[in-house]
């Protein structure tokens, strides 16, 4: 039976790859749970294939080994009724000072050493630096609990959702003040371990890793980026990222050239145009990037199959359907 399921899962992924390959990127909407009915007009557009919804760890594991997936079930039922697909983003890092959305037991029990570490972020263009939190995935005890959640999600939703994606690899913590046994190598291995585990339990739905930067690395000088792309290619894992910004210098020194190198080889490439992405301007026109410019770069250079669009994207508010 397991062998049959494995073959079925592989067949579905191959079918999905053939379906996406060589086509203009599909449009999906990126949003939070609870907002679906408010944006139903966007979701039901003929040029929108589905929705990527962000769910945080705390909302799904209310206490140790007590899981509540009712919000995902509700969202999945709603989208299925509209003949749209669901992509889950499982969030373990947060970009606001008050956002500490992991279970209380991980925050408080000694073995998890606080569960979170402060991090800093500078999203968008001309935006102030903000602070937030990242989960200590390099702590084996924390990582074990996070993987337990992934396993429970697979039991419930594998084959029902289109895919699950793990959040971006970029973090920025104060390593001089760190007391959690962090190292860049431990962080990289932890991210790879989570991805490997997710792939081992999700056999039919896509597994996608967002990748943009790795701490300590620039221009692949630790081979983190090259190792991740090689691992994804060999294990039928999708890759993506939180931002499509044409020719952005920092990304061109990190993940973007690898997307180009592996164009057409990965099982899935799915990237986002989120709210901060919309703040960037085209240096040639001095105006915000247009939908056409985002799509052209995503398809031609990055090899993107799905674009997760912010609800703030101007074209989604246009009643005309392309």
LINTA-V729068 format. One record per residue. RES is the residue in three letters. SS is DSSP state (@ for helix, = for strand, . for the rest). PHI is phi in radians with two decimals (none if undefined). OMEGA is omega in whole degrees, -180 to 180 (999 if undefined). Layout:
RES&SS&PHI&OMEGA ; RES&SS&PHI&OMEGA
This chain:
UNK&.&none&180 ; UNK&@&-1.06&180 ; UNK&@&-1.13&179 ; UNK&@&-1.11&179 ; UNK&@&-1.10&179 ; UNK&@&-1.06&179 ; UNK&@&-1.16&179 ; UNK&@&-1.10&-180 ; UNK&@&-1.06&179 ; UNK&@&-1.10&180 ; UNK&@&-1.09&179 ; UNK&@&-1.13&-180 ; UNK&@&-1.17&178 ; UNK&@&-1.10&178 ; UNK&@&-1.05&-180 ; UNK&@&-1.10&180 ; UNK&@&-1.10&179 ; UNK&@&-1.10&-178 ; UNK&@&-1.16&-177 ; UNK&@&-1.44&-168 ; UNK&.&-1.04&174 ; UNK&.&1.41&-178 ; UNK&.&-1.71&171 ; UNK&.&-1.05&-178 ; UNK&.&-0.93&174 ; UNK&=&-1.29&178 ; UNK&=&-1.66&171 ; UNK&=&-2.14&176 ; UNK&=&-1.81&178 ; UNK&=&-1.83&-177 ; UNK&=&-2.77&176 ; UNK&=&-1.78&178 ; UNK&.&-1.14&180 ; UNK&.&1.72&-177 ; UNK&.&-1.80&-168 ; UNK&.&-1.11&-176 ; UNK&@&-1.15&179 ; UNK&@&-1.22&-178 ; UNK&@&-2.01&-176 ; UNK&@&-1.02&180 ; UNK&@&-1.10&177 ; UNK&@&-1.27&-177 ; UNK&@&-1.07&-175 ; UNK&.&-1.48&173 ; UNK&.&-1.01&-179 ; UNK&.&-1.17&-179 ; UNK&.&-1.66&176 ; UNK&.&-2.06&-175 ; UNK&.&-1.65&-178 ; UNK&=&3.09&-175 ; UNK&=&-2.38&169 ; UNK&=&-1.75&-177 ; UNK&=&-2.07&180 ; UNK&=&-1.59&175 ; UNK&=&-2.15&179 ; UNK&=&-1.62&-176 ; UNK&@&-0.99&-175 ; UNK&@&-1.04&-178 ; UNK&@&-1.20&-174 ; UNK&@&-1.72&175 ; UNK&=&-2.14&-171 ; UNK&=&-1.31&170 ; UNK&=&-2.72&-171 ; UNK&.&-1.01&180 ; UNK&.&1.14&174 ; UNK&=&-1.95&-174 ; UNK&=&-1.92&178 ; UNK&.&-2.27&-179 ; UNK&.&-1.82&-175 ; UNK&@&-1.07&-179 ; UNK&@&-1.19&177 ; UNK&@&-1.17&179 ; UNK&@&-1.05&180 ; UNK&@&-1.15&180 ; UNK&@&-1.13&-180 ; UNK&@&-1.12&179 ; UNK&@&-1.08&-179 ; UNK&@&-1.11&-179 ; UNK&@&-1.17&178 ; UNK&@&-1.07&179 ; UNK&@&-1.14&179 ; UNK&.&-1.69&-179 ; UNK&.&1.09&177 ; UNK&.&-2.09&-176 ; UNK&=&-1.77&-178 ; UNK&=&-2.05&171 ; UNK&=&-2.05&179 ; UNK&=&-1.62&167 ; UNK&=&-1.87&-178 ; UNK&=&-1.61&-169 ; UNK&=&-1.65&177 ; UNK&.&-2.18&177 ; UNK&=&-2.46&-166 ; UNK&=&-2.44&-167 ; UNK&.&-2.11&175 ; UNK&.&-2.39&-175 ; UNK&.&-1.01&-176 ; UNK&.&-1.52&-176 ; UNK&.&-1.51&179 ; UNK&.&-2.21&-165 ; UNK&.&-1.57&169 ; UNK&.&-2.20&-175 ; UNK&.&-1.05&-179 ; UNK&@&-1.02&-177 ; UNK&@&-1.13&177 ; UNK&@&-1.28&177 ; UNK&@&-1.24&-167 ; UNK&@&-1.92&-176 ; UNK&.&-1.34&-169 ; UNK&@&-1.00&-174 ; UNK&@&-1.11&-178 ; UNK&@&-1.66&176 ; UNK&.&0.78&177 ; UNK&.&1.65&174 ; UNK&.&1.35&-176 ; UNK&=&-2.11&172 ; UNK&=&-2.32&179 ; UNK&=&-1.12&175 ; UNK&=&-2.40&-175 ; UNK&=&-2.19&-173 ; UNK&=&-2.60&178 ; UNK&.&-2.30&-175 ; UNK&.&-1.35&173 ; UNK&.&1.35&-178 ; UNK&.&-1.97&-180 ; UNK&.&1.08&178 ; UNK&.&-1.92&178 ; UNK&.&-1.23&177 ; UNK&.&-1.17&179 ; UNK&=&-2.03&180 ; UNK&=&-2.11&-180 ; UNK&=&-2.75&-174 ; UNK&=&-2.51&174 ; UNK&=&-2.27&179 ; UNK&=&-1.27&-177 ; UNK&.&-1.35&-180 ; UNK&.&-1.14&178 ; UNK&.&-1.29&173 ; UNK&.&-1.49&-176 ; UNK&@&-0.98&-179 ; UNK&@&-1.18&177 ; UNK&@&-1.16&-177 ; UNK&@&-1.08&179 ; UNK&@&-1.07&180 ; UNK&@&-1.21&178 ; UNK&@&-1.12&178 ; UNK&@&-1.18&176 ; UNK&@&-1.07&177 ; UNK&@&-1.09&179 ; UNK&@&-1.03&179 ; UNK&@&-1.10&178 ; UNK&@&-1.15&177 ; UNK&@&-1.11&179 ; UNK&@&-1.12&179 ; UNK&@&-1.01&-174 ; UNK&@&-1.57&-167 ; UNK&@&-2.17&180 ; UNK&.&-1.04&-179 ; UNK&.&1.53&179 ; UNK&.&-1.71&175 ; UNK&.&-1.67&179 ; UNK&.&-1.28&180 ; UNK&=&-3.04&175 ; UNK&=&-2.21&176 ; UNK&=&-2.18&176 ; UNK&=&-1.58&-169 ; UNK&.&-1.26&-173 ; UNK&.&-0.93&-178 ; UNK&.&-1.41&-176 ; UNK&.&-1.24&169 ; UNK&.&-2.46&-180 ; UNK&.&-2.46&-179 ; UNK&.&-2.01&178 ; UNK&.&-1.46&-175 ; UNK&.&-1.21&-180 ; UNK&.&-1.20&-179 ; UNK&.&-1.70&-174 ; UNK&.&-1.17&178 ; UNK&.&-2.19&-174 ; UNK&.&-1.95&180 ; UNK&.&1.19&178 ; UNK&.&-1.25&164 ; UNK&.&-2.57&-179 ; UNK&@&-1.12&177 ; UNK&@&-1.14&178 ; UNK&@&-1.11&179 ; UNK&@&-1.10&180 ; UNK&@&-1.04&-180 ; UNK&@&-1.12&178 ; UNK&@&-1.15&178 ; UNK&@&-1.10&178 ; UNK&@&-1.15&-180 ; UNK&@&-1.15&177 ; UNK&@&-1.10&-180 ; UNK&@&-1.16&178 ; UNK&@&-1.06&180 ; UNK&@&-1.14&-180 ; UNK&@&-1.01&180 ; UNK&@&-1.19&-179 ; UNK&@&-1.29&-178 ; UNK&@&-1.95&174 ; UNK&.&-1.70&-175 ; UNK&.&-1.75&-175 ; UNK&.&-1.91&178 ; UNK&.&-1.43&178 ; UNK&=&-1.12&168 ; UNK&=&-1.96&-174 ; UNK&=&-2.28&175 ; UNK&=&-1.94&171 ; UNK&=&-1.36&180 ; UNK&.&-2.40&175 ; UNK&.&-2.32&177 ; UNK&.&-2.42&169 ; UNK&.&-2.13&176 ; UNK&.&-1.03&180 ; UNK&.&1.39&-173 ; UNK&.&-1.96&172 ; UNK&.&-2.54&-178 ; UNK&.&0.95&173 ; UNK&.&1.06&-175 ; UNK&.&-1.29&172 ; UNK&.&-1.92&-176 ; UNK&.&1.06&174 ; UNK&@&-1.19&-176 ; UNK&@&-1.11&-178 ; UNK&@&-1.14&179 ; UNK&@&-1.18&179 ; UNK&@&-1.13&-180 ; UNK&@&-1.11&177 ; UNK&@&-1.11&179 ; UNK&@&-1.10&-180 ; UNK&@&-1.10&-180 ; UNK&@&-1.08&-176 ; UNK&@&-1.33&-174 ; UNK&.&-2.01&174 ; UNK&.&1.03&-179 ; UNK&.&-1.93&178 ; UNK&=&-1.48&176 ; UNK&=&-2.27&180 ; UNK&=&-2.88&-180 ; UNK&=&-2.96&-176 ; UNK&.&-1.39&-174 ; UNK&=&-2.54&168 ; UNK&.&-1.84&177 ; UNK&.&-2.24&-174 ; UNK&.&-0.89&174 ; UNK&.&1.04&179 ; UNK&.&-1.06&-170 ; UNK&@&-1.03&-177 ; UNK&@&-1.11&179 ; UNK&@&-1.17&179 ; UNK&@&-1.21&175 ; UNK&.&-1.65&-175 ; UNK&.&-2.34&-169 ; UNK&.&-1.42&-171 ; UNK&@&-0.99&180 ; UNK&@&-1.05&179 ; UNK&@&-1.31&174 ; UNK&@&-1.05&179 ; UNK&@&-1.15&-180 ; UNK&@&-1.09&-177 ; UNK&.&-1.70&-179 ; UNK&.&-0.98&180 ; UNK&.&1.47&-177 ; UNK&.&-1.81&-176 ; UNK&.&-1.40&-178 ; UNK&.&-1.12&180 ; UNK&.&-2.81&170 ; UNK&=&-2.19&-178 ; UNK&=&-2.31&-177 ; UNK&=&-2.31&-171 ; UNK&=&-2.03&164 ; UNK&=&-2.01&-178 ; UNK&.&-1.63&-176 ; UNK&.&-0.98&178 ; UNK&@&-1.07&-180 ; UNK&@&-1.05&-178 ; UNK&@&-1.19&-179 ; UNK&@&-1.45&-177 ; UNK&.&-1.35&-180 ; UNK&=&-1.96&176 ; UNK&.&-1.29&-177 ; UNK&.&-1.07&180 ; UNK&.&-1.41&-177 ; UNK&.&-1.69&-176 ; UNK&.&1.11&179 ; UNK&.&-2.12&177 ; UNK&=&-0.99&177 ; UNK&.&-1.01&178 ; UNK&.&-1.52&176 ; UNK&@&-0.99&-178 ; UNK&@&-1.09&180 ; UNK&@&-1.22&175 ; UNK&@&-1.06&-176 ; UNK&@&-1.14&-179 ; UNK&@&-1.06&-180 ; UNK&@&-1.19&-180 ; UNK&@&-1.06&-177 ; UNK&@&-1.37&-170 ; UNK&@&-1.38&-177 ; UNK&@&-1.76&-174 ; UNK&@&-1.58&-180 ; UNK&.&1.25&-175 ; UNK&.&-1.33&176 ; UNK&.&-1.74&179 ; UNK&=&-2.31&171 ; UNK&=&-1.98&175 ; UNK&=&-1.61&-174 ; UNK&=&-1.66&171 ; UNK&=&-1.07&176 ; UNK&.&-1.14&178 ; UNK&.&-1.46&180 ; UNK&.&-1.08&-174 ; UNK&@&-0.97&-175 ; UNK&@&-1.15&179 ; UNK&@&-1.24&180 ; UNK&@&-1.64&176 ; UNK&.&-1.50&-178 ; UNK&.&-1.13&180 ; UNK&.&-1.30&178 ; UNK&.&-1.72&-180 ; UNK&.&-1.13&999
